Amino acid sequence: MKELYEEIIERVGVGIHAVNRDGKTIIYNKKMREMEVMEKEDVLHKDVRDVFQFQENQSSTLLKSLQQGEEIVNVKQTYFNNRGVEITTINNTFPLTVDGKIYAAVEIATDVTRMERLMRQNLRQTKTDFTFHHIIGKSSEIKEVIDLAKRATRTNSNVLIIGETGTGKELFAQSIHAESERSGAPFITQNCAALPDTLIEGILFGTTKGAFTGAIDSPGLFEQAQGGTLLLDELNSLNIALQAKLLRVLQERKVRRIGGSKEISIDVRVIATINEDPIDAIANNHLRKDLYYRLAVVTLFIPPLRERNGDIPVLIEEFIKKYNELFKLNVMSVSEEVLQFFESQSWPGNVRELEHVIEASMNLVNHEQVIEFNHLPYQYRKSEMARPMPTQPKIETPKNKDGTNLTEQLALFEKQTIEEYLKAHQYHITNTALALGISRQSLQYRMKRLNIRVSKN
């Protein structure tokens, strides 16, 4: 039975730490070792005061329970292991007595270190680093988005920013906040894909002490962002059930902490980003339709880099300037060969990928003032113009009919071309637009103008 009890204690999913009447550890299970990043031999049979350090005006809840003979329930404790690693736990501690005498104390602990760090990070993240001046580009495509984003600074409406990874969605979000009337209030960011559902719900909406094991009174991001802006990055990664709760908060402008009964009024502007087409996100059950309509009061489509090739030279110039200062170099430009190569790429990682290529290339520069092809990272040199052109549908030129002028002929050819490309790409709007070399919005506009309906029959 003793071996059975020891095995159970070792395998349970909460930390268990017990000390004898002298304050020396007698039980220290696997979960506790994982939480405190310690080995058994570091702690077992040693005085906890010699192993752990506690914050000023705090002491070990284990020793406190041992000395005072009292049960301590749901107490948060922050302390440091023997290597100075900070740990935060929620503890339930109680003394063990025999014949009225205390002979040991046991602590059952839940790890909240990660949540505590995230809360601190979000509380610190109350200012923006970027404004519209930091958005680089001279193309009509990016100027149109900037103009629309600037108009959004005049109101408090929710904003949905749509764009592929690396297009600069957070840059636009920060710029909107920085130039709005909320600029003096908090700007808080949360990546919805970075945390499991069990953590993100409490972080968004807050928790009430006793709501679940280890829960403490803690404000959520909506409360922390009061009067300011909350950026929910990669919203389409958020669990659908949590999206329903988020919708309720946006509709009622009130939030209720987990386990709480009090409704807290909030004044928060929400900016959300997604990295896929919202129609596809809704169809794939990544985004609730009603939440989409609630958020998309103002919608910004950030064009991918391949749709604004004209911005590549100015982006290159800006990145070279940045890394010249960081690396103490004197690079002036890229060669014509490199520029042509860049303009031929599809850039799946968009502006961020281009910046990384410039940074990597400048790491290979010695005293040269021009980035040549041999300075590029290996994977780009290897792929030099190696990709074959994709097979495109064959379009027959429409024959001229009596009474049709050039405008009518061009419209007929345009309609036939779009219809053939739609069919070749299984009527997928985004893929068709990509193959045609135009934006999704442009394709949809042309389809409406030419009365083209998507049909698979």
N, C-alpha and C positions, 0 to 999 in steps of 0.2 A: 504493500500500500504506500509506503514511503517513496518508493521509486515511481509509482503511479502519480502521486501528488507532485513530485519534482518534475515529471514529464509534462503534466498539465500546466504547471506554472511556467515552464520554459516555453510552451507553445501558444499561450494565450496572446491575444492581440493588443493588450495594454501593458504598459511598463509596470513592473512590480519590483520594489526595492524595500528590503526590511533590514533593520539594524537591531542589535541587542542592547541591553541596558547601558553598555559603555559607549554606544554610538558607532559600533563597528558593524560593517555590512555582513549579513548572514545569508541574504537572498538577493540575487541580482539577475533577473531573467533576460532572455534574448532581446525582447522588444525594448527593454530599458537600455540595454547596451547599444542598440541601433539608434535610439533617440539621442543618447548622450555621446555617441561616437567613441565608445570606450570598450576595452577588453575586460573580461571577467577578472583577470589577475590584477588589473589596475585598481579595482574597487573592492573585491571580496576580501573580508577580514581586515579592512583598513578603516580608520576613522574618517567619516565623511568630511570632517573639517580639514583633513589633510589632503583630500582629493579635489574637492570642489570649492570654488570661490563664489561668494554671493554679493549682490549689489549693496551699496551703502544703505544702512537702516533696514536691511533684510537679513533673515537667517534661515536656515534649513527648516522647512515645515516638518520634516522627519524628527529633527531634534526638538523642535518646539512641542510636538505632540508627545514625544517621549518624556520631556521634562515636566510638562504641565498636565499630562494625563487627559488631554482633551482631543476630541475628534475635530478635524479641520476639513471642511467640505468646500469643494469647488473654488480653490484659491489658485490664482495665477502666480507663478514664480519664475523669475528670470535669473539665471546663474551661469557659471562658466566651468567647463571641464578642465582637466589638468594641462590642456594645450591652449587654453584661452578661447575655445569655441563657445559662442553664446548659445544657450538653450532656453526655451520657454515652454513650460508645461502647465497644465491645469491638474491640480492634485486633490485627491481625497486621501486623507491620512488619519490613521487611528491607532491608539495604543493597544497592546495586548497585555492582559492582566491574568495573574493566577493568585488566588486567595487574596485578592485586593491589592496585590503588588504588581507594579509595571515591570515587565521583563523584556519587552521588545516593542517596536513600532513598525507599522507597515504603511507603505505609500503606493497608491495606484495612480498612475500618471498617464495623461493624454498629451501627445506632442502637438503644440500649436506654434512651433518655431517658424515654420514657413509662412503661416498666416500672419504672424506678428511682423515679420520682415516686410511682407507685401503691404500691410497696413501702413507701416512707417514710410515705405517707398511712395505710396500713393499720397500720403499726407505731405511729403516733401515736394511732390510733383505738382506745384501750384502755379508755376509760371511757364510761359511759352518761350521757346528759343528762336522761333521763326516768324517772319511776316511775309507779305506778298513780295517784298523786295528780294527774298531769297529764292523765289521760284524762277528758274532760268528757262528762257525760251522766247523766241521771236515769231514762231509760226502762228498762223491764224487759228490753228486748232487749240493751242494752249492759251492764246490770248482770249479766246472766246470763253474758256472755262474760268480763267482768272476774273474776267469781267462779271460773270455770273456769280462767282464766289464773293466778289466785293459787294455786290448788291445784297447778298445774304447777311452781310455784317450790319445792315440797317434794321433787321428784325430779330426776334427771338425764336423764330420757327426752327423746328428740327431739320437736320440736314442728313441726307444719305449720300455718301461718296462712293462711287463705283469705279473700280480700276484694278488692273492686274497687279501682282506683287512687284514692288519696286518702282511704281509710277509716281509716288510721292503723295499718297492720300493723307498721311498725317501732317505733311507740310501744309496742305490746304486747310486742314482742320485747325491747326495752330494759328494760321494766318487769319482765319475767320474770327477766332476768339480774340486774338491780339488787337484787331481793329474794330471790335464791337464794343458796345457799352459795358460789357461784362469783363473787359480786359483786366480790371483791377481785382477781380474775384478769382477763385481757384480754377485751374484747368487741370483736370485729372484724366489720366488715360488708363484703360484696362484692355489688354488683349484677351479676347474671349477664348482663344484657342490655347492659351498658355496654362490653363488650370483645369483640374477635374471638376465635374459638376458639384461634388460635395464641398468644395472650397469656394467656388465662384458665387454660389447663391448667397452665402454668408457675407462675402466681400461686397457684393452689389447692394444687398438690402439690409445688412447688419444683423446682429444676433442679440438675443436676450439671455441673460444668465439663467441656466437651468433648462434651456430649450432642448438641449441634448447633452450627452456626456462631454464635459469639457467646455461647454458654451459659456461665454462671458458677455457682459454688456459691452457692445462694440458698435459704433456707427458704421453704416455701409457707405459705399462710394457716393450714393445720391445725397446723403446727409453731408458728407465731406465736401461735395461740390456745390453746396448751397449758394445760390446767387451767381454761380459761374457756369462752366461747361464740362460735361462728361463725355469723353470720347470712348466709344465702344468699338474697338478695332476687331476686324474679322467677326462681325456679328453672326455671319452664317455658320460659324463653328459652335455657337451657343445652342445648348439643348433646347428642343422645341418646347418642352414643358416650361423651361425657364423663360423662353420667349413670351409665353402666355402671361407670366407674372410681370415681365417687363412691360408688356402692352397695357396691363392694368395700371401700372404706375404712371405711364405716359398719359393715359386717358384721364385718370383721377387726380394726377399731380399730387399724389400722396403715397407714402411708402410705409410698410409695416415690417418691422424687424422679425426675423425668424423666431417663433415662440412668443412673440409679443402680441398685445391686443390694441395698442395705441397706434392711431394713424398719425403720421408725421407729415405735415404739409411741406412740399419742396418747390423751390424755384430754380430749376436746372434746365439748361439747354442741352439737348442730346444730339451729338454728331456721331453717326455710325458709319463704318466702312465695311464693304464686302469686296471680295476679290474674284467674284464670278458674276455673270449676267443675272440680274434679279429674277428674270423669267425662268431661267434654268434652275436657280436656287429654290424657287417656289415649287417647280415641277419635281425636283429631287428631294423635297421635304427638308431642305436646309434652312428655309426661311418661311415664316408664316405670312400669308398674303395680307391679313389684316394689320400685322406689324409693319409690313412693307409700306402700306398706304399711310400709316400713321407717321412713319419716319420720313417718307419721301416727299415731304412738303416742298423742300428744295432738293433737287437731285443734281449732282455733279458727276458727269462721266469724264474721268481722266483718261485721255487718249494714250495708248501704248506708244513707246518710242518709235516703233516701225511705222506708225501713222503720222509721225512728225519728224521725218528724216532731216528736215531743214534746221532742226534745233541741235543736231549732232555737233556741228562745228563750235557753236557757242558753249555747249556743255563741255566739250573737250577743253576749250580755252579756260573755262572756270575751274575744272578739275586739275589741270596742269598748274594753274596759279596756286590752288590750295596745297598741292603736294610739293611744289617748289618751296613753299614756306616751311612745310613740315620736314622735308628731307634736305633742306639747304642746297637745292639744285638750281640750275639755270636753264631748264628746258623751255624752248620757245614755242614748239608746235609739234604736230605729227607730220610724217611724210605724206605726199599725195597718194602713194600706194596704200598706206594705212587708212587714210581718210576714205578712200574708195571702198576699201574692205569693210570699214565700219558701216558705211552707208548701204552696204549690200546685206548686212546681217539682219536677222529677225528680232534679236534682243529679247528673248523670253523673260530675262530678269530686268528688262527695261533700264531706266536711268541708273538704278543701283548697280546693275551689272556693268554698264559702261564705266561708271566710276571705279569699280573694282578692277577692271581691265587697265585703266589708266594708272591706278595705284601700283598694280603688279608690274606694269611695264616700266614705270619709273624706278622701281626697285632694281631693275636690270641695267639702268643707264649709268654710265661712268661719268664722262665729262661731255658727252654729246649734248647738243642743243635741240636735236630733232629725234622724236621717237620713230624708229624704223620698224620694219616688219619683224626683224629678228629679236626685237625687244618684247614682243607680245608674248603672253603666256603660251605654253606649249600646245594646249588644246585648241587654241585659236589658230596658231600657225599650221597645225595639222589639218584643220578643216578648210584651209584656204580654197575658196571657190570650188570645193569638192562636191557639194551637194547638187544633185541633178535637179533641174527645174521640174516641179510637179506637173503631172499630166493634166491639162485643162480640156474642157469640152470643146469640140469643134463647132464653131459657129459659122453657118453659111450666110453670106451677105445677101440680104433680101433683094429680090429683083424689083426694079423700078416699075411702078404701075402708072398708067395714064392718070394724070391729074394730081399726083402726089408731088409735093415740093420737097426740098432738102430737109426742112425741119421735121416733116412727117416721116421721111425716110430714116432720119437719125433716131427719132423716138421709137420707131418700129424696131430698129436694130438694137437699141438699148433695152427694150422690153424683151426681145428674143434672147439677148445675151444673159440678162438677169434670170430669166426662166430656166435657161439651160444650166446655169451655174447652180441655181437652187436645186434642180433635179440631181445634178452631179454630186451635191453635198447633202443629199437626203433631207433637203428643206431645212437644214440647220442654219439659222440666220447668222449667227456669229461666224461660223466656218465659211459661209458663202461670202460674207463681207470681207473676211480675211483674204480669201482667194481672189476677190475682185480688187483688193487693194484700197478699199474704202472703209469708213467707219460703219458700225452697226446702225447708228442713227441716220447716216446718209443713205444706206441701203433701204431702211424702212421708209424714209421720205420718198425715195424713187419708186418703191413698190406702190405706195399710196397714190403718187402722181400718175403712174402708169396703169393703175387699177390691176395690180398683180396680187392674186390671192394665193396663200400657201395651201397647196393641196397635194396629197400623196397619191391621188388616184390618177 
